Amino acid sequence: MTTHKGYLLIADISGYTQFLTSSELEHANPILQSLLSVMVEQVGEPLHFWKMEGDAVLAYSTQQGFPSGETFLATCENLYNAFATRRQNIIANTTCTCQACANVNALDLKIIAHHGDFDEMHVGPMKDISGADVILVHRMTKTDVSTVTGIRSYALFSDAAVNAMGIEVALVPYSQPFEYFGEVAMQVYDLAKAWQSFRAGREHFFLQEKDGVWTYHRHFELPQVAIWDALTAPELKQRWMDGMISVTVERPKGRIGAGSGYHCAHKAADFRYWVTDWEPFEYFSTRIHDPGREGISMPETYHLKPTKTGTDFRYTIGLAHDANGNRSEISELEAVGFLSDFWPICFDEMEVLLRNAD
């Protein structure tokens, strides 16, 4: 038996019992299986799939340093988005008039998260976790959040989870007493509203390899989310980027995303770039200033693709231009000269960092 501290997550389908008891099973069961399957696909290493409990998918993390708060929040959002997209596809692609197909829209998703201690144990071929915090996260699935707040699609975080995440987003305070635990302070996050706001009017800036001036490829035998976390969390970037003095980031929307600005103070120069496109955990794009030439900047795309053995990574940097569209080939040459030496050393360090975190 091994004791850990980490995140405990339950993604629970709302309206499940009413849907199942009032619908034809030959259609209801495949619908629920489809929704649960797409949710399970969003739960991957280094978060551990725990188990299924009827209408819920359970997962946990055993690494105190991972995921970062913003990456964990993005995982919750991706769970909701995958569920909502699949639900909408089911509605759009059926002409069936049975009760099961007619009532799909009544299904929704709530995500419960807590941060605490638990024991990981093996009983025969089965692996499970236990402890008071495991009991508490289950109790948190039975609340009056929707009635009290009017929020239907939500993530409910215990204060312990919010403190561990260290995030600054729009949260609604909520508390409720639970037997043996007393009054538990929690925070409610409107998943549907947050996702709509986050993506509203967003432009896509995805740089294909053929449109760049230089590309760096690498395969990591590590999970996609771990690579994403290392690439985006400033406290991690500072640890693996060679010659880096400090890394800071501006969060105009309270979190990292499109519009955020990074400042990497390096021994060689100050590098500044801002995020132009943000698609956790598939890719993000930025525009980086030439530190030696005022007004010149270049687009970049960091693309992650999960494979059976880990993650394929592609970095591409594009044409350098000033504000008037004039190209600067010397900026491109200097950037490629620097990065062709810099990235291999850095990603060697990143790989060591992530492997030592296991």
C-alpha positions in Angstrom: 0.0 0.0 0.0 1.4 3.4 -1.1 0.2 6.8 0.3 -0.1 9.7 -2.1 -1.2 13.3 -2.2 -2.9 14.4 -5.4 -6.1 15.3 -7.3 -9.2 13.2 -7.1 -11.7 13.7 -10.0 -15.2 12.4 -10.7 -16.9 13.2 -14.0 -20.6 12.4 -13.4 -23.4 12.5 -15.9 -26.4 14.4 -14.6 -29.9 13.2 -15.3 -28.6 9.6 -15.8 -31.2 7.8 -13.6 -34.2 9.6 -15.0 -32.9 9.1 -18.6 -32.3 5.4 -18.0 -35.6 4.6 -16.3 -37.8 6.6 -18.7 -36.1 5.4 -22.0 -35.9 2.3 -24.1 -32.8 0.4 -23.0 -31.9 -0.7 -26.6 -31.2 2.9 -27.4 -30.4 4.4 -24.0 -27.5 2.0 -23.3 -25.6 2.7 -26.5 -26.1 6.5 -26.0 -24.7 6.3 -22.5 -21.8 4.1 -23.6 -20.9 6.6 -26.3 -20.9 9.5 -23.9 -18.9 7.6 -21.3 -16.4 6.4 -23.9 -15.6 9.9 -25.1 -15.1 11.0 -21.5 -12.7 8.1 -20.8 -10.6 9.2 -23.9 -9.9 12.5 -22.2 -8.5 10.9 -19.1 -4.9 9.8 -19.8 -1.5 9.7 -18.2 -0.2 11.3 -16.1 -3.7 11.4 -14.7 -4.6 7.8 -13.8 -7.9 6.3 -14.9 -9.4 4.9 -11.6 -12.6 3.2 -12.6 -16.2 3.5 -13.8 -19.1 3.8 -11.4 -22.3 3.6 -13.4 -22.7 7.1 -14.8 -19.3 8.4 -13.7 -15.7 8.3 -14.8 -13.1 8.5 -11.9 -9.5 9.5 -12.1 -6.7 10.6 -9.9 -3.1 12.0 -9.9 -0.3 10.7 -7.8 2.3 13.4 -8.7 2.3 16.4 -6.5 4.0 18.5 -9.1 1.6 17.6 -11.9 -0.6 18.7 -13.3 -0.3 22.4 -12.9 -3.5 24.1 -11.8 -4.2 25.5 -15.3 -3.5 22.2 -17.0 -5.8 20.4 -14.5 -8.5 23.0 -15.2 -8.1 22.5 -19.0 -8.5 18.8 -18.4 -11.9 19.5 -16.7 -12.9 21.8 -19.6 -11.8 19.2 -22.2 -13.9 16.6 -20.5 -17.0 18.8 -20.7 -16.3 19.8 -24.3 -15.9 16.2 -25.4 -19.1 15.3 -23.6 -21.1 18.2 -25.0 -19.8 17.7 -28.5 -20.7 14.0 -28.5 -24.1 14.8 -27.1 -24.8 17.4 -29.8 -23.6 14.9 -32.5 -26.0 12.3 -31.2 -28.9 14.8 -31.3 -27.9 16.0 -34.8 -27.5 12.6 -36.4 -30.7 10.8 -35.3 -34.2 11.0 -36.7 -35.4 8.4 -34.1 -38.5 9.5 -32.1 -38.1 7.1 -29.2 -37.8 8.5 -25.6 -34.1 7.7 -25.4 -33.2 9.7 -28.4 -35.6 12.5 -27.6 -34.3 12.9 -24.1 -30.5 13.0 -24.8 -30.5 16.8 -24.3 -31.5 16.3 -20.7 -28.2 14.7 -19.9 -25.4 17.0 -18.7 -22.1 16.7 -17.0 -20.7 17.8 -13.6 -17.1 17.4 -12.5 -16.1 17.1 -8.9 -12.5 17.6 -7.8 -10.7 17.5 -4.5 -7.0 17.5 -3.5 -5.9 15.3 -0.6 -4.3 12.2 0.7 -5.2 8.6 -0.3 -3.7 5.1 -0.3 -3.2 3.2 -3.5 -3.6 -0.5 -3.0 -3.6 -3.7 -5.0 -6.1 -6.4 -4.1 -5.4 -9.4 -6.4 -5.6 -8.2 -10.0 -7.5 -5.0 -8.9 -6.1 -1.6 -8.1 -8.1 0.8 -5.9 -7.6 3.9 -3.7 -9.0 4.6 -0.3 -9.0 7.2 2.5 -11.1 10.0 4.0 -10.5 12.3 1.1 -11.7 9.6 -1.3 -14.9 9.5 0.7 -15.2 13.3 0.7 -15.0 13.6 -3.1 -17.8 11.1 -3.4 -19.9 13.0 -0.9 -19.3 16.1 -3.1 -21.3 14.5 -5.9 -24.4 14.9 -3.8 -25.0 18.6 -3.4 -27.6 21.3 -4.2 -25.2 23.3 -6.4 -27.6 23.6 -9.4 -30.5 24.6 -7.2 -28.6 27.2 -5.2 -26.4 28.7 -8.0 -28.5 28.0 -11.1 -25.4 26.6 -12.8 -26.2 23.3 -14.6 -22.9 22.3 -16.2 -20.2 22.8 -13.5 -17.0 21.8 -11.9 -17.2 21.7 -8.2 -13.8 22.2 -6.5 -13.1 21.8 -2.9 -11.1 24.7 -1.4 -8.3 22.3 -1.0 -8.3 21.7 -4.8 -8.5 25.4 -5.5 -5.6 26.1 -3.3 -3.5 23.4 -4.9 -4.4 24.6 -8.3 -3.5 28.2 -7.6 -5.8 29.5 -10.3 -7.5 32.9 -10.8 -10.8 32.3 -12.6 -14.4 33.2 -12.0 -15.5 30.9 -9.1 -18.7 31.0 -7.1 -18.3 30.2 -3.4 -20.4 27.3 -2.1 -20.5 25.3 1.1 -22.5 22.3 2.4 -22.2 20.1 5.5 -21.4 16.5 5.1 -21.7 13.8 7.7 -18.4 13.2 9.6 -16.8 16.1 7.6 -18.8 19.1 8.9 -19.2 22.2 6.7 -17.0 21.9 3.6 -16.0 25.0 1.7 -16.1 24.6 -2.1 -16.0 26.7 -5.3 -18.2 26.3 -8.4 -16.9 26.9 -12.0 -19.4 27.3 -14.8 -18.0 24.9 -17.5 -20.5 25.7 -20.3 -20.1 29.5 -19.8 -16.3 29.3 -19.5 -15.9 27.3 -22.6 -18.2 29.5 -24.7 -16.4 32.6 -23.5 -12.9 31.1 -24.0 -13.6 30.1 -27.6 -15.9 33.0 -28.7 -14.7 34.8 -31.7 -11.4 33.0 -31.6 -9.1 33.1 -34.6 -7.0 30.1 -35.5 -3.2 30.5 -36.1 -1.9 27.1 -36.9 1.4 27.1 -38.7 1.9 24.1 -41.0 5.4 22.7 -41.4 5.3 23.6 -45.2 4.6 27.2 -44.3 7.5 27.6 -41.9 11.2 28.4 -42.3 12.4 25.7 -39.9 10.9 22.8 -38.0 12.1 20.7 -35.1 10.7 17.2 -34.6 11.0 15.0 -31.5 9.3 11.9 -30.0 8.9 11.7 -26.3 8.0 8.5 -24.6 5.9 10.6 -22.2 2.2 11.5 -22.0 0.8 14.4 -24.1 -0.5 16.3 -21.1 2.9 16.1 -19.4 4.6 17.6 -22.4 1.9 20.4 -22.7 2.4 21.2 -19.0 6.2 21.5 -19.3 5.8 23.7 -22.4 3.3 26.1 -20.9 3.8 26.3 -17.2 6.3 29.1 -16.5 7.7 27.5 -13.3 8.5 24.3 -15.3 9.8 26.2 -18.4 12.4 27.9 -16.2 13.7 24.6 -15.0 14.3 23.0 -18.4 15.2 25.8 -20.7 18.9 26.1 -21.0 20.5 29.4 -19.7 17.1 30.7 -18.5 17.2 33.2 -15.7 13.4 33.7 -15.2 10.1 33.0 -17.0 7.0 35.2 -16.3 3.7 35.3 -18.0 0.9 37.8 -18.2 -2.7 36.4 -17.7 -5.1 39.1 -18.9 -8.0 36.7 -18.6 -6.8 35.2 -15.3 -5.2 32.2 -16.9 -2.9 31.4 -19.8 -4.5 31.4 -23.2 -4.8 33.5 -26.3 -3.6 37.0 -25.5 -1.2 35.9 -22.7 2.4 37.3 -22.9 5.6 35.4 -21.9 8.8 37.0 -20.9 11.8 34.7 -20.9 14.9 36.3 -19.5 17.7 34.4 -21.0 21.5 34.8 -20.5 21.8 35.6 -24.2 18.8 38.0 -24.5 15.3 38.8 -23.4 12.7 36.8 -25.4 9.1 38.0 -25.5 6.2 36.4 -27.2 2.4 36.3 -26.9 0.0 33.5 -27.4 -2.2 33.8 -30.6 -3.9 30.4 -30.5 -4.5 28.0 -27.7 -6.0 24.5 -28.1 -5.2 22.3 -25.0 -3.6 19.8 -25.4 -3.2 19.6 -29.1 -1.3 22.8 -30.0 -0.6 26.4 -29.2 0.7 29.2 -31.4 2.7 32.3 -30.5 4.3 35.3 -32.1 7.9 36.0 -30.9 9.7 39.3 -31.1 13.2 39.4 -32.5 15.2 40.5 -29.4 17.7 42.3 -31.6 15.4 44.1 -34.0 12.6 46.4 -32.9 9.3 45.7 -34.6 10.2 42.3 -36.1 8.3 39.2 -35.1 7.8 35.6 -36.2 5.0 33.1 -35.8 5.5 29.8 -34.0 3.4 26.6 -33.5 4.0 23.9 -30.9 2.0 20.8 -32.1 1.5 17.7 -29.9 0.2 14.3 -31.2 -0.3 11.3 -28.9 1.0 8.0 -30.2 1.0 4.4 -28.8 4.5 5.0 -27.3 4.1 8.6 -26.1 3.9 12.0 -27.9 5.2 13.3 -31.2 6.2 16.9 -30.9 6.6 19.4 -33.8 7.9 23.0 -33.4 7.7 25.3 -36.5 8.8 28.9 -36.8 7.6 31.0 -39.7 8.6 34.1 -41.8 9.8 37.2 -39.9 8.0 40.4 -40.7 7.7 43.9 -39.4 4.3 45.7 -38.8 4.2 46.8 -42.4 4.6 43.2 -43.8 8.3 43.7 -44.8 10.2 40.4 -44.5 13.4 40.1 -42.5 15.4 37.1 -43.7 18.3 38.0 -41.4 16.0 37.6 -38.4 14.9 34.2 -39.7 18.5 33.1 -40.1 19.6 34.2 -36.7 16.5 32.6 -35.0 17.1 29.3 -36.8 20.8 29.3 -36.0 20.0 29.9 -32.3 17.1 27.4 -32.0 18.8 24.5 -33.9 21.3 24.4 -31.0 19.0 25.5 -28.2 16.0 23.2 -28.6 17.9 19.8 -28.6 19.6 20.8 -25.3 16.5 22.1 -23.8 14.3 19.1 -24.6 16.9 16.8 -23.3 16.6 18.6 -20.0 12.8 18.6 -20.2 12.7 14.9 -20.7 15.0 14.3 -17.7 12.8 16.6 -15.6 9.6 14.8 -16.5 11.0 11.3 -16.0 12.4 12.2 -12.6 8.9 13.4 -11.6 7.4 9.9 -12.1 
